[in-house]
Amino acid sequence: MEDYSAEGRRTRQALRAAQLYYVQDQTMESIARELAVSRSSVSRLLSFARDTGIVEINVSAPDQHVGDIERRLGERYSVRAHVVPTPDTLSDVERLERVGMNAARLVGEFVESHMTVGVAWGSTMSVVSKHLVSRPTRHSEIVQMNGAGNTQSTGIEYSSDILQRFGQAFGARVQQFPVPAFFDDPSTREALWRERSIRRLLELQSRMDLAIFGVGTPFSEVPSHVYIGGFLGPNDYRSLKADHAVGDVATVFFRADGSSTNIALNARSSGPRLATLKRVPRRLCVASGAQKFAGVRGALEGSLVTDLVVDEALARRLAESR
């Protein structure tokens, strides 16, 4: 049934304007005459077409240097690497913004109907979620990969904002995971994991088609959100250092070689075991900044990633590391 609402009319008009401008190479003046609107209205229609996903713009200018880095990363780690060109003059915030925008575009290509999509919370995922373009799907679910509560906050508001943006972008049902990021006692986690309401969410996580996450780094100069939000105490840091942890995915820690066996804090983490994560068919890792190097390399060494989105400087360092 055709949509005769104001929004439906605007969408049809934006589609027509986009076809004339991008496909038939018409000028804004000629489009304005054909649609009987002003030139400024055409400009707004084209912006609407881009913002709502009617139009997707891909720049395919060959960059031999970036292409070479992507090839080297692909050959070394068996991943599909997407390197975002970023000049060294950018701040960390600007760099993350560009990487997040590119990752959001990829997410739009990956998410389809009838999919279960796992999303980890964090600063990187927050940026990605703000750049998602609306592309409704059918019978899809967004599931939170790890709890967000700590002694200072339930974490629900922060993680919920991220998940809701994903849900709204794809018209998907959102499944939150209302548990702490880290339990005080591993036995508490084991007992809660036997509850039917929690088992239902764990079952959803076990059949994720796509997992989207950043990488946390516990000992970098620019710490990740989990390390500055009241989630870990001094004893936790000492434990991570003793266990030689270099990073985490969804609050599950690993070493430089990607191993996670006998890292004490993992027994208290609410995130999916890395063996569970590695069974997900597509695992999109998004990272920017030199401070992420050790964590991202550990994730790659552990084969936790199938698709990688990184800035150029970080990608270069990963490709050149021994």
N, C-alpha and C positions, 0 to 999 in steps of 0.2 A: 504493500500500500504506500502510495506516495505521501511524503511528509509536506503538508501545506502550512505548517507553522512558520512563524517569522524566522526561526533558526533554520528550518528546512529551506526556505527561500534564499536565505543568505548563503547557505552551503552550496545550493545549485548555482547561484550567481558567482560565487568564488570559484567553483569548478569551471564555469564557462570562461571567466576572466583568465584563469590559469592556463586553460587550453589555448586561448588566443595569444597569450603572452609568451608562454614557454614552448608551445608546440608549433603555432603558426607564425611566431615571430612578429606579432603585431605591436605597434607602439601603444603607449598608454592613452594617447589622444584618440587613436582609432578605436580602441576598446571602449573608451568612455562614450564615444558617439554611438557605437553599436548597442551598448547596454543602457544608453540614455541616462548616464550618471556623470558626476564630475570626475576629473582626473584624480583628485585626492581620494575619492571613493574607490577608484580602481586600485590605488596604492594600498588602501586598507583591506580590500578584498584579497589582494595577493598576499599580504601579511597574514591574513586569516587562513588562507590556503596553506601557507608554510607552517603556521603554528598548530594547525589541526591535523597535519599529516596528509592533506590532499596532494601537496607537493613535497617531494623529498629531493634535496639538492645534493648531488655527489660530485666532488671535484676529483677528476682522474688525471691530473697533471703528473707525469712520471717524475718521481724523485729517486734517483739512483741510489743516493746515500741511505735514505730511509728504507727503501726497498731492500737494500743489502743487509741492513740490520735486522729487518723482519725475517729475511731468509735465514740468516745465521741463527737467530733465536729459534726459528722453527726447526731447523736441522738439529740443533743441540738439545732442545727440550721437548720436541714433538708437540709443539703448540702452534696455534694460529695467532701470530703476533700482529697487533695493530699499534703502530708507533705514531704518536701524535707530535707533529713538528712543533717545537717550543724553543724560542730563543733563550739564551742564558740570562737575558735581562729581566725575564719575568719573575715576579715574586712567587713564593710557594702557593699563595692563595690563587693567583692568576693561573699558575700551572695546573693546579687541581681543577679549576673551573674548566679549562680547555679539555683536560682528560675526561672529566665528568660528562661534558657535552658529547664527546665522541662515543663514550661508553653508552650513553643513553640512546644514541642512534642505533648502536648495535643491538641493544636490548630490544628495541622496537622491531628489529629484523628477526630476532630469535624467538620471541614469544608468539605462540600460536594458540588457537582454540584447543580445549581439552588438555591443557598442560598444567602441571604442578610446578610452580616456580618458587624456589627457596631464596630468601633474601636475608642477608646478615645486616645488622644495624652498625652504624659507625659514621664518622665524618665523611668518608668517601662516598658511601651509599646515600648519605643525605644530599650531597651535591648531584649525584646521578639522578636521584628521584625528582629533583627540581627541574631537570631538563628533558624528562620523558615527554614524548608527543603522543597525544591521544590516538589509540588504535584499538577500538573495542574488539574483544574476542568472545567466544562462547564457552561456557562451562570450564573456565580456567580458575585456578586457585593460587593465591600468593600466601606462602607459609613462612612464618618467622623461624629462622634457623637456630637461634639461641636466645635465652632469657636476657632481660635487661635490668632486673632489679638489683639493688644493693642496699647497704645500711642507711643511705641518705635519701633514696628515692625508689619508687616502684619501677622507674624506667619506662613505664607504659606510654607516657606522653611523647617522649623522644622517639622511641621505636615505632609507635603507632603512626606518627606523622610520616615517617619514611614508607611504611607499609601501605598506608592509605593512598599515598601518591601513586604507588605502583598499581594498587587496586583500581583507582579511578582511571588511570591511563589505559588499562586494558579491560575495563569492565569486569574485573575478576573479583571473586570472593576472597576476603582477607581472613587468614587464620593466625591469630596472635598466640604467643607462647608465654603465658603469664607465670613465669618462674624466675628465680634469681639467676643472674649471670653466673655466679659461683655460689655453691652451697658451703655452709660452714663445716659440714661433715659429709663425707662420701656416702655414709649409710642413709642419710636423709634423702639424697638424690636417688639412691637405689629403691627406697621405699616409695617415693613419689612416682618413679618410673613404672611402678606396678599398678598405679591408679588408672582406671579405664579412660578418664578424660585426657590424661597425659598420653596414654598409649595410643589414643586416636591421632594425636599430633605427631607422635614419633612414627606412626605408620605413614602419615602423609610425607614426612621427611624422607622416609626410606624409599619412596617412589617418586622423588623429584625428577623432573625431566631436565631442569635447568637450575643451577645454583649460581647466585650472583653475590660477590663478596669483595671486600678489600682485604688488606693484610696489615695486622697490627705489629708494631715493633716495640718491645719493652724497654730497650736501652738506648734509643736514639735521642738526639738532641731535641727533636720535635716529636713528642710522644703522641700515640694514637689516642682516640677518645677513651678507650677502655682503661688506659693507664692514668688518666687525669680526672676521671669522673667518680672517684671514690670506690672503685671496684676492687682494688688490690691494696694490701697493706705492706709494711716493711718486711714482714716474714715471707709474704708471697714473692716479693722481689728477690729475697735471698734464696728462696727455693728455686725460682726460675734460673737464677744465675748458677746455682749448684748443678742444675740439670742441663745447663748449656742451651737453654731455649733462645732462639733468635727471632721468633715471630709467632703469630697465631692467625688462624682463620676461624671466625665465629667463636672466639674465646677458647679454642683448642690449640695447644702449643706444640711446636716442633723445633727440631734442631737444624743445624746448617745442612745436614744431609737429608732432611725431610722426615727423619724418624721421630716418633712421638712416644715410643714405649718407655714406661717407667718415669715419665715426667709427672711428678707428684700432683701438681695442680690440676691436671686433666681429669683426675678422679672426682674432682669437685665441680667441674665445668658442666654447663648445661648444653654446650654445643654438640653437634653430631660428631661421632668418632670419625677419624680421618679415613678409615676403611669404608665407612658408610658414604662419606663424601666422594670418594674415588669411584663409587659405583654409579654416580650421577652421569648421564651421557654427555652433558655439556656443562662445563664449569668455568664461568667467566670471572676472571680476576682483574680488578681495576686498581691501579696504584700510580702515584706520582711523587716525585721528590727523591733526592739522593738518600735521605734517611730511611727509605723503604728498601734499600738494596739488599741487606742481609735477609730480611723477612721474605721478600719476593723470590730471591734466589733459593732460599730454603723450600718455599712452596713449589717452585719449579723442580728442584731436585727430588722432592717427594712425589712428583707426578700428581699434584693436587689440581692442576690447571690444564684446561684444553684450549681456552681462548684468553689472551692477555692483552689488556689495553694499558699502555704506559707512555710517559713522556719521553722525548727523544734522548735526553741526558741519561735518564735511568736505563733506558733500553740499550744505549751504547755501552754503559758500564756493565750491564748484564752480559752483553754479547762478548765483551773483551775479558771478562773474569775467567780465572783458571780454577 
